[in-house]
């Protein structure tokens, strides 16, 4: 089996793990139902999910892997009434990994040992290797046997099979992931694939907020070269006018208009803040004037960085933490 070629970092590099984490965090029940229906059916979704982002890093943070991955640990309540920890392990890679099964067993055992809680590990294989489907770790000596079998969701299999005509959010994220990998090193191919995915969103019946969220996730996962990005935005604006659905480009036009009205960097800063503040209020609730003032005072490059983190915020505390950390980093 030929190894996939390694590509150099470029403008086309995409933030797969960030997009996955945000989409799974915001839509866990939908992802569980689509990717692991048996696990989903065992969970009582009437009870709130507990997230253990910091705790998982204690066990997994030092484990080495040459592939990007997204690890999510949540605690849910089963329909039987007992609590259950679930490790959702999103494996994002371009080639098979020797020893993968053992690493999964190590993670599972490490979490059990550390927290004294049973852990159900599930694995999403978001790679392009059609032959690689690890599903269990087995160790046997004489009469002794240790076995960990974990369910997998192989995205490339699902997308050509039962998900072929599926337009749900979890499947759209999977398509963006696979198309991003397939078009790595092919800027024009990436452009065509992204354009097809985005056009399909407008025909899938999403409302404006849902479409904007999906567009952001796809945009996050499928970066384009600067010239192609500019072309993409122009064609998207024309397409939205034809469809009379100005869901995405209307926000961008507002930012450009306010920036041009002021001219130079000051106009860009005020225009960017004017767009971000209403969006942040929709996500975090009413903003105290102190926080709004801090955002208005950010230079335009930092406003751009803040805009890229919108999906990471769920509460006002999240926004406050980002501002505190960002100001601290900038001051150093």
C-alpha positions in Angstrom: 0.0 0.0 0.0 1.6 3.3 -1.1 2.0 5.9 1.5 0.2 9.2 1.0 2.6 12.0 0.0 3.4 14.6 2.7 2.4 18.1 1.9 4.1 21.3 2.9 2.2 24.0 5.0 0.6 26.6 2.8 -2.2 29.1 2.6 -4.4 26.1 1.9 -3.8 24.4 5.3 -7.0 24.0 7.2 -8.0 23.9 10.8 -9.7 20.5 10.9 -9.4 19.9 14.6 -10.9 23.3 15.6 -13.8 22.9 13.3 -14.5 19.3 14.5 -14.3 20.3 18.2 -16.8 23.2 17.7 -19.2 21.3 15.6 -19.2 18.2 17.9 -19.6 20.4 21.0 -22.6 22.3 19.6 -24.3 19.3 18.0 -23.2 16.2 20.0 -26.6 14.4 19.9 -26.8 14.8 16.1 -23.3 13.6 15.6 -23.8 10.7 17.9 -27.0 9.7 16.2 -25.5 9.8 12.7 -22.1 8.3 13.4 -22.8 5.9 16.3 -26.5 5.2 16.4 -26.3 2.3 18.9 -24.4 4.5 21.4 -26.8 7.3 20.8 -29.8 5.0 21.4 -28.3 4.0 24.8 -28.0 7.6 26.1 -30.8 9.6 27.9 -30.4 12.9 26.1 -32.9 14.6 28.5 -30.0 14.9 31.0 -27.4 17.6 30.3 -24.0 16.5 29.0 -20.9 17.2 31.1 -17.7 18.2 29.2 -14.3 17.2 30.5 -11.9 19.1 28.2 -9.3 19.8 30.9 -9.5 16.3 32.4 -8.8 14.6 29.1 -5.6 16.5 28.6 -4.2 15.0 31.8 -4.3 11.6 30.3 -3.9 12.2 26.6 -1.9 15.4 26.4 1.5 13.7 26.5 0.7 10.8 24.1 2.5 11.2 20.8 0.9 10.8 17.4 2.1 11.9 14.0 -1.5 12.6 13.0 -3.8 15.4 13.9 -6.6 14.2 16.2 -9.5 15.6 18.1 -10.3 14.1 21.5 -13.5 14.9 23.2 -14.5 13.5 26.6 -18.1 13.8 27.9 -20.1 12.3 30.7 -23.7 11.3 29.8 -26.5 9.4 31.6 -27.7 6.2 30.1 -31.3 5.2 29.7 -30.6 2.6 32.4 -30.0 5.5 34.8 -26.2 5.0 35.3 -23.7 7.7 34.3 -21.2 6.8 31.6 -18.1 8.5 30.4 -17.7 8.5 26.6 -14.4 9.3 24.9 -15.2 10.5 21.4 -11.9 10.2 19.5 -11.9 11.9 16.1 -8.9 10.7 14.2 -7.9 13.0 11.4 -5.1 11.8 9.3 -3.8 11.1 5.7 -2.3 7.6 6.3 -2.7 4.5 8.4 -0.9 4.7 11.8 1.0 1.6 13.1 0.0 0.8 16.6 -3.2 2.8 16.5 -5.3 0.1 18.2 -2.8 -0.1 21.1 -2.9 3.7 21.5 -6.7 3.6 21.7 -6.5 0.9 24.3 -3.9 3.0 26.2 -6.2 6.0 26.2 -9.2 4.0 27.3 -7.3 2.3 30.1 -5.6 5.6 31.2 -8.9 7.3 31.6 -10.4 4.4 33.5 -7.3 4.3 35.8 -7.2 8.1 36.3 -10.9 8.7 37.0 -12.1 5.2 38.1 -14.9 5.4 35.5 -15.8 3.1 32.7 -15.2 4.7 29.4 -16.8 3.9 26.0 -14.4 4.8 23.2 -15.7 5.5 19.7 -13.5 6.4 16.7 -14.2 8.4 13.6 -11.7 7.6 10.8 -11.5 10.7 8.7 -8.6 9.5 6.5 -8.4 8.5 2.8 -7.0 5.0 3.2 -9.7 2.7 1.9 -8.1 -0.4 3.4 -7.5 0.8 6.9 -10.2 -0.1 9.4 -8.8 -0.7 12.9 -11.5 -1.8 15.4 -9.9 -3.8 18.3 -6.7 -4.2 20.3 -6.0 -7.8 21.4 -3.3 -9.2 23.6 -3.1 -12.9 24.4 -0.7 -15.1 26.3 -1.7 -18.7 27.2 -5.1 -18.5 28.9 -4.9 -14.8 29.3 -6.6 -12.5 26.9 -7.1 -8.7 26.9 -9.4 -7.3 24.3 -10.8 -3.8 23.5 -13.2 -3.6 20.7 -14.3 -0.1 19.7 -16.9 1.1 17.1 -15.6 3.0 14.1 -17.2 5.4 11.6 -15.2 5.4 8.4 -16.3 8.6 6.7 -15.2 7.6 3.1 -17.4 4.5 3.4 -20.4 6.3 4.7 -20.2 9.2 2.1 -20.4 6.8 -0.9 -23.0 4.6 0.8 -25.9 5.5 3.2 -24.9 9.2 3.4 -24.7 9.7 -0.3 -27.7 12.0 -0.5 -27.7 13.1 3.2 -27.6 16.8 3.7 -27.6 16.9 7.6 -25.0 18.9 9.4 -22.9 16.0 10.6 -22.6 14.7 7.1 -21.8 18.1 5.6 -18.9 18.4 8.1 -17.7 14.9 7.1 -17.8 15.9 3.4 -15.8 19.1 4.0 -13.2 17.0 5.9 -12.8 14.4 3.1 -12.9 16.9 0.3 -10.3 19.0 2.1 -7.9 16.0 2.3 -8.6 14.9 -1.3 -7.8 18.4 -2.7 -4.7 19.0 -0.6 -2.1 20.4 -3.0 -4.7 21.0 -5.7 -5.9 24.6 -5.2 -8.3 24.6 -8.2 -9.7 21.3 -7.1 -10.2 22.6 -3.6 -12.0 25.6 -5.0 -14.4 23.5 -7.1 -15.1 21.1 -4.2 -15.8 24.0 -1.7 -18.0 25.8 -4.2 -20.1 22.6 -4.8 -20.5 22.0 -1.0 -21.5 25.6 -0.3 -24.0 25.7 -3.2 -25.6 22.5 -1.9 -26.2 24.2 1.5 -28.5 26.8 -0.1 -30.6 24.1 -1.7 -30.8 21.9 1.4 -33.5 24.0 3.2 -31.4 25.4 6.0 -32.5 28.6 7.7 -30.1 31.6 7.7 -28.5 30.9 11.0 -28.0 27.2 10.2 -26.5 28.0 6.8 -24.1 30.6 8.3 -22.9 28.1 10.9 -22.3 25.4 8.3 -20.6 27.9 5.9 -18.3 28.9 8.7 -17.4 25.2 9.5 -16.7 24.5 5.8 -14.8 27.7 5.4 -12.8 26.7 8.5 -11.9 23.2 7.1 -11.3 24.2 3.4 -9.0 27.2 3.3 -8.3 28.6 -0.2 -5.3 30.4 -1.6 -5.8 34.2 -1.3 -6.6 34.8 -5.0 -9.1 31.9 -5.1 -10.7 33.1 -1.8 -11.3 36.4 -3.4 -12.9 34.8 -6.5 -14.9 32.5 -4.2 -16.4 35.5 -2.3 -17.3 37.3 -5.4 -19.1 34.3 -7.0 -20.8 33.6 -3.7 -22.2 37.2 -3.6 -23.5 36.8 -7.1 -25.0 33.4 -6.3 -26.7 34.8 -3.2 -28.3 37.5 -5.2 -29.6 35.0 -7.7 -31.0 32.9 -4.9 -32.3 36.0 -3.1 -30.6 34.5 0.0 -28.0 37.0 1.3 -27.1 34.9 4.3 -23.3 35.1 4.3 -22.1 37.9 2.1 -24.5 40.5 3.6 -22.4 40.4 6.8 -19.2 40.8 4.8 -20.6 43.7 2.8 -21.5 45.5 5.9 -18.0 45.1 7.3 -16.4 46.4 4.0 -18.9 49.3 3.8 -18.2 50.5 7.3 -14.5 50.1 6.9 -14.5 52.1 3.6 -16.6 54.9 5.1 -13.8 55.6 7.6 -10.9 54.9 5.3 -7.6 53.4 6.4 -7.1 51.2 9.5 -9.5 53.1 11.8 -12.4 52.5 9.5 -11.6 48.8 9.3 -11.4 48.5 13.1 -14.7 50.3 13.7 -16.4 48.4 10.8 -15.2 45.0 12.1 -16.2 45.8 15.7 -19.6 46.9 14.5 -20.2 43.6 12.8 -18.7 41.4 15.6 -20.5 43.0 18.6 -24.1 42.1 17.5 -22.9 38.5 16.7 -21.2 38.2 20.1 -24.4 39.4 21.8 -26.4 36.7 20.0 -24.0 34.1 21.3 -23.0 35.3 24.7 -26.0 37.6 25.7 -25.9 41.3 26.5 -22.3 42.5 26.6 -21.2 44.8 29.5 -19.9 48.1 28.3 -16.4 47.3 29.6 -16.2 44.3 27.4 -17.8 46.0 24.4 -15.3 48.8 24.8 -12.3 46.4 24.9 -13.6 44.9 21.6 -14.0 48.3 20.0 -10.4 49.2 20.9 -8.9 46.1 19.3 -6.7 46.7 16.2 -8.2 45.2 13.0 -5.8 42.1 12.9 -7.0 41.2 16.4 -10.6 41.7 15.5 -10.0 39.3 12.6 -8.6 36.8 15.1 -11.6 37.3 17.4 -14.0 36.7 14.4 -12.4 33.4 13.7 -13.1 32.3 17.3 -16.8 33.1 17.3 -17.9 29.5 17.3 -15.7 28.8 20.3 -17.7 31.0 22.6 -20.8 29.7 24.4 -20.9 32.1 27.4 -19.8 35.6 28.4 -17.0 33.9 30.5 -15.6 32.3 27.3 -15.4 35.7 25.6 -13.9 37.3 28.8 -11.2 34.5 29.0 -10.3 35.0 25.3 -9.9 38.7 25.7 -7.8 38.3 28.9 -5.6 35.7 27.3 -5.3 37.6 24.0 -4.4 40.9 25.7 -1.8 39.1 27.9 -0.2 37.4 24.8 -0.1 40.7 22.9 1.5 42.5 25.8 4.3 40.0 26.1 
